């Protein structure tokens, strides 16, 4: 059983890491699970191989707890993008999506439109890149059958209001890329119809640990275009081609990587045991600490200030001539962040300690003292 103190202590990396939105260094429990399962798979014993394979069932149960849903509606995927493609390629009608979204959404939407002709992409260009309920409401048309959105925007850290989006779009499908929020903050997941994520960021489970959840409405309306042999009921289909499964399993291609999902099961179990509510409270406080230092040294922040509208990402927006010096100061002080399109994305986690925040403050102080006004 993982308690709060042991969970915080599991963030055992060196000070200076503020890039959890890009990659989450593996937790000690996950690393231990990797070694144990590798030994089991090296034994050649059927019972050992089956024990590792059972992690696929276990992780679906744990994800269902985290999402407050039924495990039958959860399907394992190699990545977030695979899950999003399963949903988008299965759509028909208009798909409303922001041009500012992560390419998992924009590229998938464009490719599906060009290849199948079943969907028509309706591009949303919201102010500041924030996909607000108001922006979505103003862009909806009678042809819109689905809206796709990131739960937490990868550029700005804006946290979408899924409940309000559901109220605005009515009976249309809501497809959510949850990779920047799942395991970090909670949400009204039932407001969505498809939720896709991956364990390699905030969950600290490494790559290859994707999944997707499909609501009953999504299962009814989406066609499993990319369904493979693993998307059928029963045993391996031989000498016949059965119909796709009636459950979320229809939206799968081949068998899962059991080592990957052993990692994910371990990571999700830790989250479930300590409680997502406690993690959210601490993470929002840590992102507030980052904002405090940015304000102190007069570096603009584009991430919303309201705690309910942010998660772990804080996007700094220095003047164009200041972006490179700021990035250099952060690197010189041993800090890892992401710099993209003149934004400096700072992403702490709940285990980000005072030593890392001190380094961050020192880096901003050094930058500020050398800045030419």
N, C-alpha and C positions, 0 to 999 in steps of 0.2 A: 504494500500500500504506500503510495507516494503522498507525503504531507507537504505543506507549503514551504517549510524551511528546507527540506531536502530537494524540492523542486528548484528553488532559487539557487541552492548550492550546486545543482547540476549544470549550471552555466559556468563551465570550468575553463573556458578559453582565456587567452591573454587579454589584458585591457586594450581597448581601442577599437573593438569591432562594433561598427554602427551601420551594418549593411544587411540586416536580417530580411529586408524586402528583396534582396537579390539571392541570398543563399543562407540557410540556417545551419551552422556547424552542428554535426551530429551530437546528440546528447549521450552521456555515458551509458544510460540504459539501452539505447539503440545500438551503440557500439558493442556492448556486451552480447546483445541478441544476435548480431551479425556473426560474431565468433562462434557462439554456441550452435547456431543453425548450420553454419558452414561445416562444423564437425559432424553434425547429424547427417548432412547430405553426403559426407565423405565416407560414411560407415558402410554403405551398400545394403543396409537392412531396410526392408520394406516398411517396418513399423516406424523407423526414424524418418524416412522420406515422407510418409503419411503425416507424421507429427508436424513437420514443417509445412506441408501442404494445407493443413488445417488452419493456418494463419489467415488464409483467404476468407474462410467463413468467419473467423474471429474478428477480423478487421471490419467486415461489413456490419457485424453486430455493434461494434464500438462506434463506428461512424453513424449508425442509426441512432445511438444514444446521443451523440454530439449534436446531430441534426434534429433530434426529437421526431423520428420517423420510423418506418418499418424497414428492416434489413432487406426485404424482397424488392424494395425500390432503389437499392444502392447497387451499383455495378462498378467493378474495379477497372481502371484504365491505366495506360502507361504514363499519361500526363493530363494536365488540365485541358490542353488543346485537343487531345483525342476526344474527350468528353464533349467539348463544345462543338467539335466537328460532327459528332454523332447527332447532336440536337439540330444544328443548323442545316446539315444536309438532309435531315428528315422533315424540314419545314416546307410549307407551301404558303404563298401569299407574301405580303409585305413584311420585311424585317427592319425595324427601326434600331439603328445603332450609331453611336457617336464616332465621328472621324478620329477623335482623339483617343479612342480606346487602344488598349494593347493589341498588337497584331494578331494575337490568337483569335480575336473577334473579327477585326476588320479584314484580314486576309481570308479567313474561313468563309466569311459572308460573301466576299467578292468571288472566290473560287466556286462556291456552290451556285451562285447566280449564273456564272459563265458556263459551268459544266452541265447543269441540269435544267436551268430555266424555270424551275418551280418556284423560286423566290425572287422578289424584287427588293433590292437593298434600298432603304430610305435613310439617307445620311442625315444625322443630327449634328449640328454645330453649336453646342451650348456655350454660353458665356463662361470663360475661364476653364472650359472643359468639364464643368460640374454638371453631371446628368441629374438635374433636380426634377422633382415631380412636375413643376411648372413648365420646364423646358420640354419634357416628354408630352405633357398634355397639349401644348401648343403645336407639336409636330405630328401628332396622331392623325391618321386619315382612316377612312372607311376600309381601305385596303390593308391596313396594318393588322397582321395576325400575331405578331410577336415583337417583343422588345428585348434586346440584349444589352447587358450592362455589367460593369465591374462593381462588385460590392465595395471594394476600396480601390480608388483610382491609383494606378502605379506611378503617375507623375506627381500628383498633388497631395495624395493621401486623403482626399475627400471620401467620406463614407456615405454611400447611398442609403436612402431611407426606403427599404424594401416594402414596408407596410404602406407607405404613402404612394409608392409607385404602383402597388397593386390596386389601391383605391382609384388611381387615375386611369389605368389601362383596362379596368373591368375584366372581361372574360378572356382577354388575349393572353398568350403565353409570356411568361417572364423568365428569361434565361440569364443566369448569373454566373459570372466568373468570380469565384470566391477565394482565389489563391492568396490574395493579399490580406485576407481577414480571418479565414477559418483557422481556429486554434489560437487566435489572438484576441478577437472580440466576438460577442454574441450577436445574433440577428434573429429576426422573425423569418426563419427559413421557410416556414409554411406559406409565406406570401409568394414565394417563387414557385416555378414549375420545373426548372432544371437548375441544379446547383453543381458546379464542377470545381474541383480543387486538386491540390497536390501537396504532398508532405515535405517538400524540400526547402520550404522557407520557414515559416513560423512554427511548424510542427517538429522540425529538426530531425526528419526521417530520411533525408536524402532523395535523390531523383528516382524516377520510375515508380512513384507512389501516388499515382493519380486515381481519381474516382469521380463518379457522377451519380446524382440522385435525380430521379424522374418522378414527378407527381402523377396521380391517376389521370389527370387531364392531359399531361404530356404523353403518357403512354397511349392514350386514346387518339391523339391527334398527330403524333410524329410517326413517320415511316422509318423503320430501321434499315435505311439504305446501305449503311456500311456494316451490316450484321454478317459475322462470319460463322464458322462451324460451332464456336463456343456460345453463340447466341441462340441455340436451340435447346429444347427440353430433353432431359434424359441423357443417355450415354452417347458416345461418339456416333454421329450419324453416318452409317455405311450403307451403300447400295440404295440410298434414297436421299432426297433433299427435303427435309421437313420444313415446316413454316417456322418463322422466328418465335421465340418464347413469348408468352403473354406478359412476362414481368420485365423489369429493367435489364435483365440478362440479355434480352434481344439486342441491346446496344453494346455488344462486345464482339471482338473479332477472334481472338485466340485465347489460349490458357494464360493465366496470370503468372508473373514472376513471384514465386512464393517467398524467396529471400527478401525481395523488395517489400512485400506486404507484411512480412514478419517485422520489418523495421517500422512500418506504418502502424501496425497494431500496437507495438510497444509505445510509440510516441502518443497515439491517441489515448491509450489507457492512462498515461500520465496526466493528460489534459482532463479527462473525465474524472479522475480521482481528486485532483486539486480544485476542479471547478472552473469553468470558463468565466464565470462572473468575477472571481478573484483575479484571474489573469487580466481581464479587461480593465479592472480598476487600476491595477499596477501599471499596465502598459500605457493607458491614457495619461497617468501621472508622469511616466518617463518621457512621453512625447511633449508634455507640458514643460518639463525641465529643459528640453532642447529649445523650445520656443523662448523660455526665459533668457537663455544665453544669447540667442539670436536678437532678441529685443534689446538686451543690454548693450550689444555692440552694433545696434542699428542696421541689422541685416534683414531685409524684407522677408516675410514668410507668406506663402500663398496657401498653405494648408488652413482649413477652417479652424477658428479658435474654439468653437463650441465642442465640448468633450464628446457629445453624442454624434458629431459629424466627422470625427477623426479616429484613427486607430494608432498604428505604430509608425507611420510614415510622416515625416516633417520635411516639406520641400522649401528650401531657401532660394530666394530669387535675387541674388546680388546684381548690381548693375553689370552690363556686359563686360566692361573693362575690369571688373572685380572678380569675375567667375574663376579665371585661371589662378590669380593670386590666392584666393580663398581655398581653392582645391589644393594648391601647393602647400599652404600652411597646415591644412588638415593632414596631408600626407606626411609632412615633415614632423608632425607631432605623433605619428604612429597611428593615425585614425583611418579606418576603412569606410568609405562612403561611395555612393554612385554619383557621378557627374554626367548629366545628359541634357543637351539643348539649353545650356546656360542655367539649368537648375541643379542645385546641390541637394541630393536626396539623402537625408539622415534618417536611419531606421534603427532605433534602440529596441531592446526586448525587455521583458520583466527582470531578467538577470543582469541587465546593464548596471554596473556598480558606480559608486562615487568616484573611483579612480578613473574610469572612462569619461565620465562627465567632467571631471577636472581637466583631463587632457583636452576635451572639446572646448571648454572655456578658455584654456590657455591658447589653443590654436586660434580661436576667434579674437582674443586679445592681441596676439601677435599680428594677425592680419589687419586688425583695426588700427594699430599703431603705425603701420606702414602704408595705410591707405592714403591716396592723394585725393582730396576733396575738390 
